[in-house]
């Protein structure tokens, strides 16, 4: 009986992950037939049942009366927690970041170059700064505006306020990574009020020349967690203190 329960739990995880990946790709609610195309060995009735169970357990929700579902903050959290140990940044992208850390640049030029490199790799909104310093650069606002979520005026206004809040409070970023070198905040987990419709990844780094700072990636909760986590883990492993 215990084995059967574990198998069912694993099947639910697989279906949840499939829903999240499909929603990240399309930005639309995901229906059972969308998952059926990927899991043909599971009956449509079973997929519908498991998606209904995931809904009841708080991992999925229906945004309106359509048959499709979207992940909740808890659904994304489950996905991210299981993904974290499996991601690895491709060598080409590692070299792009290493080049920034090994270039002979002053602190401000370095921070701007780091932000630009991560923007290039992710297409997400990026902010990079130095702890206990006025230096903060953000890039990628036009890129993030292309996401479907920003068609809603309220979402756009909230994101604009979030950027303002980030600039006003960036000296406090060290507190968010005090005990862990990288963090992922999803929706209501975010310490910044204006970020609670978003996902925020935060990593600290230490430059070989002796100064330290942080990198933040901000975007919809539907962001590409796999790619972005790969960057954060690489910073942690190669350039952490």
MARBA-3410 file (N, C-alpha, C, O; in Angstrom, 1 decimal):
241
0.8,-1.2,0.0,0.0,0.0,0.0,0.9,1.3,0.0,0.6,2.2,-0.7 ~ 2.0,1.2,0.8,2.8,2.4,0.8,3.4,2.7,-0.5,3.5,3.8,-1.0 ~ 3.9,1.6,-1.2,4.4,1.8,-2.6,3.4,2.4,-3.5,3.7,3.3,-4.3 ~ 2.2,1.9,-3.4,1.1,2.5,-4.3,0.9,4.0,-4.0,0.8,4.7,-5.0 ~ 0.9,4.4,-2.8,0.7,5.8,-2.5,1.9,6.6,-3.0,1.7,7.7,-3.5
3.1,6.1,-2.9,4.3,6.8,-3.4,4.2,6.9,-4.9,4.6,8.0,-5.5 ~ 3.7,5.9,-5.6,3.6,5.9,-7.1,2.6,7.0,-7.5,2.8,7.8,-8.4 ~ 1.5,7.1,-6.7,0.5,8.1,-7.0,1.0,9.5,-6.8,0.8,10.4,-7.6 ~ 1.7,9.6,-5.7,2.3,10.9,-5.4,3.3,11.3,-6.5,3.3,12.5,-6.9 ~ 4.1,10.4,-7.0,5.1,10.7,-8.0,4.3,11.0,-9.3,4.8,11.9,-10.1
3.2,10.4,-9.6,2.5,10.7,-10.8,1.9,12.1,-10.7,1.9,12.8,-11.7 ~ 1.4,12.5,-9.5,0.9,13.8,-9.4,2.0,14.8,-9.6,1.8,15.9,-10.2 ~ 3.2,14.6,-9.1,4.3,15.5,-9.3,4.6,15.6,-10.8,4.9,16.7,-11.3 ~ 4.6,14.5,-11.5,4.9,14.6,-12.9,3.9,15.4,-13.7,4.2,16.2,-14.6 ~ 2.6,15.2,-13.3,1.6,16.0,-14.0,1.6,17.4,-13.6,1.4,18.3,-14.4
1.9,17.7,-12.3,2.1,19.1,-11.9,3.2,19.8,-12.7,3.1,20.9,-13.2 ~ 4.3,19.1,-12.8,5.5,19.6,-13.5,5.1,19.9,-15.0,5.5,20.9,-15.6 ~ 4.4,19.0,-15.6,4.0,19.1,-17.0,3.0,20.3,-17.1,3.2,21.1,-18.1 ~ 2.1,20.5,-16.2,1.2,21.7,-16.2,2.1,23.0,-16.2,1.8,23.9,-16.9 ~ 3.0,23.0,-15.2,3.8,24.2,-15.0,4.7,24.5,-16.3,4.8,25.6,-16.7
5.3,23.5,-16.8,6.1,23.7,-18.0,5.3,24.2,-19.2,5.7,25.1,-19.9 ~ 4.1,23.7,-19.3,3.2,24.1,-20.4,2.7,25.5,-20.2,2.6,26.3,-21.1 ~ 2.4,25.9,-18.9,2.0,27.2,-18.6,3.1,28.2,-18.8,2.9,29.3,-19.3 ~ 4.3,27.9,-18.4,5.5,28.7,-18.7,5.6,29.0,-20.2,6.0,30.1,-20.6 ~ 5.4,28.0,-21.0,5.6,28.1,-22.4,4.5,28.9,-23.1,4.8,29.7,-24.0
3.3,28.8,-22.7,2.2,29.4,-23.4,1.5,30.6,-22.7,0.9,31.4,-23.3 ~ 1.7,30.7,-21.4,1.0,31.7,-20.6,-0.5,31.6,-20.5,-1.2,32.5,-20.2 ~ -1.0,30.4,-20.9,-2.4,30.1,-20.9,-2.8,29.0,-19.9,-1.9,28.2,-19.6 ~ -4.0,29.0,-19.4,-4.5,27.9,-18.6,-4.3,26.6,-19.3,-4.4,26.5,-20.5 ~ -3.9,25.6,-18.6,-3.6,24.3,-19.1,-4.7,23.3,-18.9,-5.2,23.1,-17.7
-5.2,22.7,-19.9,-6.3,21.7,-19.8,-5.7,20.3,-19.8,-4.6,20.0,-20.2 ~ -6.5,19.3,-19.4,-6.1,17.9,-19.3,-5.6,17.4,-20.7,-4.7,16.6,-20.8 ~ -6.3,17.8,-21.8,-5.9,17.3,-23.1,-4.5,17.8,-23.5,-3.8,17.2,-24.3 ~ -4.1,19.0,-23.0,-2.7,19.5,-23.2,-1.7,18.5,-22.6,-0.6,18.3,-23.2 ~ -2.0,18.0,-21.4,-1.1,17.1,-20.8,-1.1,15.7,-21.4,-0.1,15.0,-21.4
-2.3,15.3,-21.9,-2.5,14.0,-22.5,-1.5,13.9,-23.7,-1.1,12.7,-23.9 ~ -1.2,14.9,-24.4,-0.2,14.8,-25.5,1.2,14.4,-25.1,1.9,13.8,-25.9 ~ 1.5,14.7,-23.8,2.9,14.3,-23.3,2.9,13.0,-22.6,3.9,12.3,-22.5 ~ 1.7,12.6,-22.0,1.6,11.4,-21.2,0.6,10.4,-21.8,-0.5,10.2,-21.2 ~ 0.9,9.9,-22.9,-0.1,9.0,-23.6,-0.2,7.7,-22.9,-1.2,7.0,-23.2
0.7,7.3,-22.0,0.5,6.1,-21.2,-0.4,6.2,-20.1,-0.7,5.2,-19.4 ~ -0.9,7.5,-19.8,-1.8,7.7,-18.7,-3.2,8.0,-19.3,-3.2,8.8,-20.2 ~ -4.2,7.4,-18.8,-5.5,7.7,-19.4,-6.0,9.1,-19.2,-5.7,9.7,-18.2 ~ -6.8,9.6,-20.1,-7.4,11.0,-19.9,-8.1,11.1,-18.6,-8.1,12.2,-18.0 ~ -8.9,10.1,-18.2,-9.6,10.1,-17.0,-8.7,10.3,-15.8,-9.0,11.0,-14.8
-7.6,9.6,-15.8,-6.6,9.7,-14.7,-6.0,11.0,-14.6,-5.8,11.6,-13.6 ~ -5.6,11.6,-15.8,-5.1,12.9,-15.8,-6.1,14.0,-15.3,-5.7,14.8,-14.5 ~ -7.3,13.9,-15.7,-8.3,14.8,-15.2,-8.5,14.6,-13.6,-8.6,15.6,-12.9 ~ -8.5,13.4,-13.2,-8.6,13.1,-11.7,-7.4,13.7,-11.0,-7.6,14.4,-10.0 ~ -6.2,13.5,-11.5,-5.0,14.0,-10.8,-5.0,15.5,-10.8,-4.6,16.1,-9.8
-5.4,16.1,-11.9,-5.4,17.6,-11.9,-6.4,18.1,-11.0,-6.2,19.2,-10.3 ~ -7.6,17.4,-10.8,-8.6,17.8,-9.9,-8.0,17.7,-8.4,-8.3,18.6,-7.6 ~ -7.3,16.6,-8.2,-6.7,16.5,-6.8,-5.7,17.6,-6.6,-5.6,18.1,-5.4 ~ -4.9,17.9,-7.5,-3.9,19.0,-7.4,-4.5,20.3,-7.1,-4.0,21.1,-6.4 ~ -5.7,20.5,-7.7,-6.5,21.7,-7.5,-7.0,21.7,-6.0,-6.8,22.7,-5.3
-7.5,20.6,-5.6,-8.0,20.5,-4.2,-6.9,20.7,-3.2,-7.1,21.2,-2.1 ~ -5.7,20.2,-3.5,-4.6,20.3,-2.6,-3.9,21.6,-2.6,-2.9,21.9,-1.9 ~ -4.3,22.5,-3.5,-3.8,23.9,-3.5,-2.6,24.1,-4.5,-2.0,25.2,-4.4 ~ -2.3,23.2,-5.3,-1.2,23.3,-6.2,-1.6,23.9,-7.6,-0.8,24.5,-8.3 ~ -2.8,23.8,-8.0,-3.4,24.3,-9.2,-4.7,25.1,-8.8,-5.3,24.9,-7.8
-5.1,26.0,-9.8,-6.4,26.7,-9.6,-6.9,27.0,-11.0,-6.2,27.1,-11.9 ~ -8.2,27.2,-11.0,-8.9,27.6,-12.3,-9.1,29.1,-12.2,-9.8,29.6,-11.3 ~ -8.5,29.9,-13.1,-8.6,31.3,-13.0,-10.0,31.8,-13.4,-10.4,32.9,-13.0 ~ -10.8,31.0,-14.1,-12.2,31.3,-14.4,-12.9,30.0,-14.8,-12.5,29.0,-14.4 ~ -14.0,30.1,-15.5,-14.8,28.9,-15.7,-14.3,28.0,-16.7,-15.0,27.0,-17.0
-13.2,28.3,-17.4,-12.7,27.4,-18.4,-12.2,26.1,-17.7,-12.0,26.0,-16.5 ~ -11.9,25.1,-18.6,-11.4,23.8,-18.1,-10.0,23.9,-17.7,-9.5,23.0,-17.0 ~ -9.3,24.9,-18.1,-7.8,25.0,-17.9,-7.5,25.4,-16.5,-8.3,26.1,-15.8 ~ -6.3,25.0,-16.0,-5.8,25.4,-14.7,-4.4,26.1,-14.8,-3.7,25.9,-15.8 ~ -4.1,26.8,-13.8,-2.8,27.5,-13.7,-2.2,27.1,-12.4,-2.9,26.8,-11.4
-0.8,27.2,-12.3,-0.2,26.8,-11.0,-0.5,27.9,-9.9,-0.6,29.1,-10.3 ~ -0.6,27.6,-8.7,-0.6,28.5,-7.6,0.8,28.8,-7.1,1.8,28.1,-7.6 ~ 1.0,29.7,-6.2,2.3,29.9,-5.6,2.9,28.6,-5.0,4.0,28.3,-5.1 ~ 2.0,27.8,-4.4,2.4,26.5,-3.8,2.8,25.5,-4.9,3.7,24.7,-4.7 ~ 2.1,25.5,-6.0,2.5,24.7,-7.1,3.9,25.0,-7.6,4.7,24.1,-7.8
4.1,26.3,-7.9,5.5,26.7,-8.3,6.5,26.4,-7.3,7.6,26.0,-7.6 ~ 6.2,26.6,-6.0,7.2,26.3,-4.9,7.6,24.8,-5.0,8.8,24.5,-4.8 ~ 6.6,23.9,-5.1,6.9,22.5,-5.2,7.8,22.2,-6.4,8.8,21.4,-6.3 ~ 7.5,22.8,-7.5,8.3,22.6,-8.8,9.7,23.1,-8.5,10.7,22.4,-8.9 ~ 9.9,24.3,-8.0,11.2,24.9,-7.8,12.0,24.1,-6.8,13.2,23.9,-7.0
11.4,23.6,-5.7,12.2,22.9,-4.7,12.7,21.6,-5.3,13.8,21.1,-4.9 ~ 12.0,21.0,-6.2,12.4,19.7,-6.8,13.4,20.0,-8.0,14.1,19.1,-8.4 ~ 13.4,21.2,-8.5,14.2,21.5,-9.7,15.6,21.9,-9.2,16.6,21.7,-10.0 ~ 15.7,22.5,-8.1,16.9,23.2,-7.7,18.2,22.4,-7.8,19.2,22.8,-8.3 ~ 18.1,21.1,-7.3,19.3,20.3,-7.3,19.6,19.7,-8.7,20.6,19.0,-8.9
18.8,19.9,-9.7,19.0,19.2,-11.0,19.5,20.2,-12.1,19.8,19.7,-13.2 ~ 19.5,21.5,-11.8,19.9,22.4,-12.8,21.4,22.6,-12.9,22.1,22.6,-11.9 ~ 21.9,22.8,-14.1,23.3,23.1,-14.3,23.4,24.1,-15.5,22.7,23.9,-16.5 ~ 24.2,25.1,-15.4,24.3,26.1,-16.4,25.2,25.6,-17.5,26.3,25.1,-17.2 ~ 24.8,25.7,-18.8,25.6,25.2,-19.9,27.0,25.9,-19.9,27.1,27.1,-19.5
28.0,25.2,-20.4,29.4,25.7,-20.4,29.5,27.1,-21.1,30.2,28.0,-20.6 ~ 28.8,27.2,-22.2,28.8,28.5,-23.0,28.4,29.7,-22.1,29.0,30.8,-22.1 ~ 27.3,29.5,-21.3,26.8,30.5,-20.4,27.7,30.7,-19.2,27.8,31.8,-18.7 ~ 28.3,29.6,-18.7,29.3,29.8,-17.7,30.4,30.7,-18.1,30.9,31.6,-17.4 ~ 30.9,30.5,-19.3,32.0,31.3,-19.9,31.6,32.7,-20.0,32.5,33.6,-19.8
30.4,33.0,-20.4,29.9,34.4,-20.5,30.0,35.1,-19.1,30.4,36.3,-19.1 ~ 29.6,34.4,-18.1,29.6,35.1,-16.8,31.1,35.2,-16.2,31.4,36.2,-15.6 ~ 31.9,34.1,-16.4,33.3,34.1,-16.0,34.0,35.3,-16.6,34.9,35.9,-16.0 ~ 33.7,35.6,-17.9,34.4,36.7,-18.6,34.2,38.0,-17.9,35.0,38.9,-17.9 ~ 33.0,38.2,-17.3,32.7,39.4,-16.6,33.5,39.5,-15.3,34.0,40.6,-15.0
33.6,38.4,-14.6,34.3,38.5,-13.3,35.9,38.6,-13.5,36.6,39.0,-12.6 ~ 36.4,38.2,-14.7,37.8,38.2,-14.9,38.3,39.5,-15.7,39.5,39.7,-15.8 ~ 37.3,40.2,-16.2,37.7,41.5,-16.9,38.2,42.5,-15.9,37.9,42.5,-14.8 ~ 39.2,43.3,-16.4,39.8,44.4,-15.6,38.9,45.6,-15.6,39.1,46.6,-16.4 ~ 37.8,45.6,-14.8,36.9,46.7,-14.7,36.7,47.2,-13.3,37.0,46.5,-12.4
36.4,48.5,-13.2,36.1,49.0,-11.8,34.7,48.5,-11.4,34.0,47.8,-12.1 ~ 34.4,48.8,-10.1,33.2,48.2,-9.5,31.9,48.5,-10.3,31.1,47.6,-10.6 ~ 31.7,49.8,-10.7,30.5,50.2,-11.3,30.4,49.6,-12.7,29.3,49.1,-13.1 ~ 31.5,49.5,-13.4,31.5,48.9,-14.8,31.2,47.4,-14.7,30.5,46.8,-15.5 ~ 31.8,46.8,-13.6,31.6,45.4,-13.4,30.1,45.1,-13.2,29.5,44.2,-13.8
29.5,45.8,-12.3,28.1,45.6,-11.9,27.2,45.8,-13.2,26.3,45.0,-13.4 ~ 27.5,46.8,-14.0,26.7,47.0,-15.2,26.9,45.8,-16.1,26.0,45.4,-16.8 ~ 28.1,45.4,-16.3,28.4,44.3,-17.2,27.8,43.0,-16.7,27.3,42.2,-17.6 ~ 27.8,42.7,-15.4,27.1,41.5,-14.9,25.7,41.5,-15.2,25.1,40.5,-15.7 ~ 25.0,42.7,-15.0,23.6,42.8,-15.3,23.3,42.5,-16.7,22.4,41.9,-17.1
24.2,43.1,-17.6,24.0,43.0,-19.0,24.1,41.6,-19.5,23.4,41.1,-20.4 ~ 25.1,40.8,-18.9,25.3,39.5,-19.3,24.2,38.6,-18.9,23.7,37.7,-19.7 ~ 23.6,38.8,-17.7,22.5,38.0,-17.3,21.2,38.3,-18.1,20.4,37.4,-18.4 ~ 21.0,39.6,-18.4,19.9,40.0,-19.3,20.0,39.3,-20.6,19.1,38.7,-21.1 ~ 21.2,39.2,-21.2,21.5,38.6,-22.4,21.1,37.1,-22.4,20.6,36.5,-23.3
21.4,36.4,-21.2,21.2,35.0,-21.1,19.7,34.7,-20.8,19.3,33.6,-21.1 ~ 19.0,35.6,-20.1,17.7,35.2,-19.6,16.5,36.0,-20.3,15.4,35.5,-20.4 ~ 16.8,37.2,-20.8,15.7,38.0,-21.3,14.8,38.5,-20.3,13.7,39.0,-20.6 ~ 15.2,38.5,-19.0,14.4,38.9,-17.9,14.8,40.2,-17.4,15.9,40.7,-17.7 ~ 14.0,40.8,-16.5,14.4,42.1,-15.8,15.5,41.7,-14.8,15.3,40.8,-14.0
16.6,42.4,-14.8,17.7,42.1,-14.0,18.2,43.4,-13.2,18.2,44.5,-13.8 ~ 18.5,43.2,-12.0,19.1,44.3,-11.2,20.3,43.8,-10.5,20.3,42.7,-9.9 ~ 21.4,44.5,-10.6,22.7,44.1,-9.9,23.2,45.3,-9.1,23.2,46.5,-9.5 ~ 23.7,45.0,-7.9,24.2,46.1,-7.0,25.3,45.6,-6.1,25.6,44.4,-6.0 ~ 25.9,46.6,-5.4,26.9,46.3,-4.4,26.3,46.5,-3.1,25.6,47.5,-2.8
26.6,45.6,-2.1,26.1,45.8,-0.8,26.7,47.0,-0.1,27.8,47.4,-0.4 ~ 25.8,47.7,0.6,26.3,48.9,1.4,26.9,50.0,0.4,27.9,50.6,0.8 ~ 26.3,50.1,-0.7,26.8,51.1,-1.7,25.6,51.6,-2.5,24.6,51.0,-2.5 ~ 25.8,52.8,-3.1,24.8,53.4,-3.9,24.7,52.8,-5.3,23.7,53.1,-6.0 ~ 25.6,51.9,-5.6,25.6,51.4,-7.0,24.5,50.4,-7.2,24.4,49.4,-6.5
23.6,50.6,-8.1,22.6,49.7,-8.5,22.2,49.9,-10.0,21.9,51.1,-10.3 ~ 22.3,48.9,-10.8,21.9,49.0,-12.2,20.8,48.0,-12.5,20.8,46.9,-12.1 ~ 19.7,48.5,-13.2,18.7,47.6,-13.7,18.6,47.6,-15.2,18.7,48.7,-15.8 ~ 18.3,46.5,-15.7,18.2,46.4,-17.2,17.1,45.4,-17.5,16.7,44.5,-16.7 ~ 16.5,45.5,-18.7,15.5,44.5,-19.2,14.1,44.9,-19.1,13.2,44.1,-19.2
13.8,46.2,-18.8,12.4,46.6,-18.6,11.6,46.3,-19.9,10.5,45.8,-19.9 ~ 12.2,46.7,-21.1,11.5,46.5,-22.3,11.3,45.1,-22.6,10.3,44.7,-23.2 ~ 12.3,44.2,-22.2,12.1,42.8,-22.5,11.0,42.2,-21.7,10.2,41.4,-22.2 ~ 10.9,42.6,-20.4,9.8,42.0,-19.6,8.5,42.5,-20.0,7.5,41.8,-19.8 ~ 8.4,43.7,-20.6,7.1,44.2,-21.0,6.5,43.3,-22.1,5.3,43.4,-22.4
7.3,42.5,-22.8,6.8,41.7,-23.8,6.0,40.5,-23.3,5.3,39.8,-24.0 ~ 6.1,40.2,-22.0,5.4,39.1,-21.4,3.9,39.4,-21.4,3.5,40.5,-21.1 ~ 3.1,38.4,-21.6,1.6,38.6,-21.7,1.0,39.2,-20.4,0.0,39.9,-20.5 ~ 1.6,38.9,-19.3,1.0,39.5,-18.0,1.0,41.0,-18.0,0.1,41.6,-17.4 ~ 1.9,41.6,-18.8,2.0,43.1,-18.8,1.0,43.8,-19.6,0.9,45.0,-19.8
0.1,43.0,-20.3,-1.0,43.6,-21.0,-2.1,44.2,-20.0,-2.9,45.0,-20.4 ~ -2.0,43.7,-18.8,-2.9,44.2,-17.7,-2.3,45.5,-17.1,-1.2,45.4,-16.6 ~ -3.0,46.6,-17.2,-2.5,47.9,-16.7,-2.1,47.8,-15.2,-1.1,48.4,-14.8 ~ -2.9,47.1,-14.4,-2.6,47.0,-13.0,-1.3,46.3,-12.7,-0.6,46.7,-11.8 ~ -1.1,45.2,-13.5,0.2,44.5,-13.3,1.4,45.3,-13.7,2.4,45.3,-13.0
1.2,46.1,-14.8,2.3,47.0,-15.2,2.6,48.0,-14.2,3.8,48.3,-13.9 ~ 1.6,48.7,-13.7,1.8,49.7,-12.7,2.4,49.1,-11.4,3.3,49.8,-10.8 ~ 2.0,48.0,-11.0,2.6,47.3,-9.8,4.1,47.0,-10.0,4.9,47.2,-9.1 ~ 4.4,46.6,-11.2,5.8,46.3,-11.5,6.7,47.6,-11.5,7.8,47.6,-11.1 ~ 6.1,48.7,-12.0,6.8,49.9,-12.0,7.1,50.4,-10.5,8.2,50.8,-10.2
6.1,50.2,-9.7,6.3,50.5,-8.3,7.3,49.6,-7.6,8.1,50.0,-6.7 ~ 7.4,48.3,-8.1,8.4,47.4,-7.6,9.8,47.9,-7.9,10.7,47.8,-7.0 ~ 10.0,48.3,-9.1,11.3,48.8,-9.5,11.7,50.0,-8.6,12.9,50.1,-8.2 ~ 10.8,50.9,-8.4,11.0,52.0,-7.5,11.4,51.5,-6.1,12.4,52.0,-5.5 ~ 10.7,50.5,-5.6,10.9,50.0,-4.3,12.3,49.3,-4.2,13.0,49.5,-3.2
12.7,48.7,-5.3,14.0,48.0,-5.4,15.1,49.1,-5.2,16.1,48.8,-4.5 ~ 15.0,50.2,-5.9,16.0,51.2,-5.9,16.1,51.8,-4.5,17.1,52.2,-4.0 ~ 14.9,52.0,-3.9,14.9,52.7,-2.5,15.4,51.8,-1.4,16.0,52.3,-0.5 ~ 15.3,50.4,-1.6,15.7,49.5,-0.5,16.8,48.6,-0.9,17.0,47.6,-0.2 ~ 17.6,48.9,-1.9,18.5,47.9,-2.4,19.7,47.6,-1.4,20.3,46.6,-1.4
19.9,48.6,-0.5,20.9,48.4,0.6,20.5,47.3,1.5,21.3,46.7,2.3 ~ 19.2,46.9,1.6,18.7,45.9,2.5,18.8,44.5,1.9,18.4,43.5,2.5 ~ 19.2,44.4,0.6,19.2,43.1,0.0,20.0,42.0,0.7,19.7,40.8,0.6 ~ 21.1,42.5,1.4,21.9,41.5,2.1,21.1,40.7,3.1,21.4,39.5,3.3 ~ 20.1,41.3,3.7,19.3,40.6,4.7,18.5,39.4,4.0,18.3,38.4,4.7
18.2,39.5,2.8,17.4,38.4,2.1,18.3,37.2,1.8,17.7,36.1,1.6 ~ 19.6,37.4,1.8,20.5,36.2,1.5,21.5,36.0,2.6,22.6,35.5,2.4 ~ 21.1,36.5,3.8,22.0,36.4,4.9,22.4,35.0,5.3,23.6,34.8,5.6 ~ 21.5,34.1,5.3,21.8,32.7,5.6,21.9,31.7,4.4,22.4,30.6,4.6 ~ 21.5,32.2,3.3,21.5,31.4,2.1,22.1,32.3,1.0,21.7,33.4,0.9
22.9,31.8,0.1,23.5,32.6,-0.9,22.6,32.9,-2.0,22.7,33.9,-2.8 ~ 21.6,32.0,-2.3,20.6,32.4,-3.3,19.2,32.0,-2.7,19.0,31.0,-2.0 ~ 18.2,32.8,-3.2,16.9,32.6,-2.7,15.9,32.8,-3.9,16.2,33.5,-4.9 ~ 14.8,32.1,-3.8,13.7,32.2,-4.8,12.4,32.6,-4.0,12.0,31.8,-3.2 ~ 11.9,33.7,-4.3,10.6,34.2,-3.7,9.5,34.1,-4.7,9.7,34.7,-5.8
8.4,33.5,-4.4,7.4,33.3,-5.4,6.1,33.9,-4.9,5.6,33.5,-3.8 ~ 5.5,34.9,-5.6,4.3,35.4,-5.2,4.2,36.0,-3.8,5.0,36.9,-3.5 ~ 3.4,35.4,-3.0,3.1,35.9,-1.6,4.4,35.8,-0.7,4.4,36.3,0.4 ~ 5.4,35.0,-1.1,6.6,34.8,-0.3,7.5,36.0,-0.4,8.3,36.2,0.5 ~ 7.3,36.9,-1.4,8.2,38.0,-1.6,8.2,39.0,-0.4,7.1,39.4,0.1
9.4,39.4,0.1,9.5,40.3,1.2,9.1,41.7,0.7,8.7,42.6,1.6 ~ 9.1,42.0,-0.6,8.7,43.3,-1.1,7.2,43.2,-1.5,6.9,42.4,-2.3 ~ 6.4,44.1,-0.9,5.0,44.0,-1.1,4.6,44.1,-2.6,3.7,43.3,-3.0 ~ 5.3,44.9,-3.4,4.9,45.1,-4.8,5.4,43.9,-5.6,5.0,43.8,-6.8 ~ 6.1,43.0,-5.0,6.6,41.8,-5.8,5.7,40.6,-5.7,6.0,39.6,-6.2
4.6,40.8,-5.0,3.8,39.6,-4.7,2.9,39.1,-5.8,2.2,38.1,-5.7 ~ 3.0,39.7,-7.0,2.4,39.1,-8.2,3.5,38.5,-9.1,3.3,38.0,-10.2 ~ 4.8,38.5,-8.6,5.9,38.2,-9.4,6.7,37.1,-8.7,6.4,36.6,-7.6 ~ 7.8,36.6,-9.4,8.8,35.8,-8.8,10.1,36.6,-8.8,10.4,37.3,-9.7 ~ 10.8,36.4,-7.7,12.1,37.1,-7.6,13.2,36.2,-7.2,13.0,35.5,-6.1
14.3,36.1,-7.9,15.4,35.3,-7.6,16.5,36.3,-7.1,16.7,37.3,-7.7 ~ 17.2,35.9,-6.1,18.3,36.7,-5.6,19.5,35.9,-5.2,19.4,34.9,-4.6 ~ 20.6,36.3,-5.7,21.9,35.7,-5.3,22.9,36.7,-4.9,22.9,37.8,-5.4 ~ 23.8,36.3,-4.0,24.9,37.1,-3.7,26.2,36.6,-4.4,26.2,35.5,-4.9 ~ 27.1,37.5,-4.6,28.4,37.2,-5.2,29.5,37.9,-4.6,29.3,38.9,-3.9
30.7,37.4,-4.7,31.9,38.0,-4.2,33.0,38.1,-5.3,33.4,37.1,-5.9 ~ 33.4,39.3,-5.6,34.4,39.5,-6.6,35.8,39.2,-6.1,36.1,39.5,-5.0 ~ 36.6,38.6,-7.0,38.0,38.3,-6.6,38.8,39.5,-6.0,39.7,39.3,-5.2 ~ 38.4,40.7,-6.4,39.1,41.9,-5.9,38.6,42.4,-4.5,39.1,43.3,-4.0 ~ 37.6,41.6,-3.9,37.2,41.9,-2.6,35.9,42.6,-2.3,35.6,42.8,-1.1
35.2,42.9,-3.3,33.9,43.6,-3.0,32.7,42.6,-3.3,32.9,41.7,-4.1 ~ 31.6,42.8,-2.6,30.5,41.8,-2.7,29.2,42.6,-3.1,29.1,43.8,-2.9 ~ 28.3,41.8,-3.7,27.0,42.4,-4.0,25.9,41.4,-4.3,26.1,40.2,-3.9 ~ 24.9,41.7,-5.1,23.8,40.9,-5.3,23.3,41.0,-6.7,23.6,42.0,-7.4 ~ 22.6,40.0,-7.2,22.0,39.9,-8.5,20.5,39.5,-8.3,20.3,38.6,-7.5
19.6,40.2,-8.9,18.2,39.9,-8.8,17.6,39.7,-10.1,17.9,40.5,-11.1 ~ 16.8,38.7,-10.3,16.0,38.5,-11.5,14.6,38.6,-11.1,14.1,37.8,-10.2 ~ 13.8,39.4,-11.8,12.4,39.6,-11.5,11.6,39.3,-12.8,12.0,39.6,-13.9 ~ 10.4,38.8,-12.6,9.5,38.5,-13.7,8.2,37.9,-13.2,8.0,37.8,-12.0 ~ 7.4,37.6,-14.2,6.1,36.9,-13.8,6.4,35.6,-13.0,7.5,35.1,-13.1
5.4,35.2,-12.3,5.6,33.9,-11.6,5.8,32.8,-12.6,6.3,31.7,-12.2 ~ 5.5,33.0,-13.8,5.7,32.0,-14.9,7.1,32.1,-15.5,7.3,31.6,-16.6 ~ 8.1,32.6,-14.8,9.4,32.8,-15.4,10.1,31.4,-15.7,9.6,30.4,-15.2 ~ 11.1,31.5,-16.4,11.9,30.3,-16.7,12.8,29.9,-15.6,14.0,30.3,-15.5 ~ 12.2,29.1,-14.6,13.0,28.8,-13.4,14.2,28.0,-13.7,15.2,28.2,-13.0
14.1,27.1,-14.6,15.3,26.2,-14.9,16.5,27.0,-15.3,17.6,26.9,-14.7 ~ 16.3,27.9,-16.3,17.5,28.7,-16.7,18.0,29.6,-15.6,19.2,29.7,-15.4 ~ 17.0,30.3,-15.0,17.4,31.3,-14.0,18.1,30.7,-12.8,19.0,31.3,-12.2 ~ 17.6,29.5,-12.4,18.2,28.8,-11.2,19.6,28.4,-11.6,20.5,28.4,-10.7 ~ 19.8,28.0,-12.8,21.2,27.6,-13.3,22.2,28.7,-13.1,23.3,28.5,-12.6
21.7,30.0,-13.4,22.6,31.1,-13.2,22.9,31.4,-11.8,24.0,31.6,-11.4 ~ 21.8,31.3,-11.0,22.0,31.6,-9.5,22.9,30.6,-8.9,23.8,30.9,-8.1 ~ 22.7,29.3,-9.2,23.6,28.3,-8.6,25.0,28.4,-9.0,25.9,28.2,-8.3 ~ 25.2,28.8,-10.3,26.6,29.0,-10.8,27.3,30.2,-10.0,28.4,30.0,-9.6 ~ 26.6,31.3,-9.8,27.1,32.4,-9.1,27.5,31.9,-7.7,28.5,32.3,-7.1
26.6,31.1,-7.1,26.8,30.7,-5.7,28.0,29.8,-5.6,28.9,29.9,-4.7 ~ 28.2,28.8,-6.6,29.2,27.8,-6.5,30.6,28.4,-6.9,31.6,28.0,-6.3 ~ 30.6,29.3,-7.9,31.9,29.8,-8.4,32.3,31.1,-7.8,33.5,31.4,-7.7 ~ 31.4,32.0,-7.4,31.7,33.3,-6.9,31.1,33.6,-5.6,30.9,34.8,-5.2 ~ 30.7,32.6,-4.8,30.2,32.8,-3.4,31.4,33.0,-2.5,32.6,32.7,-2.8
31.1,33.6,-1.3,32.2,33.8,-0.3,32.6,32.5,0.3,33.5,32.5,1.2
END
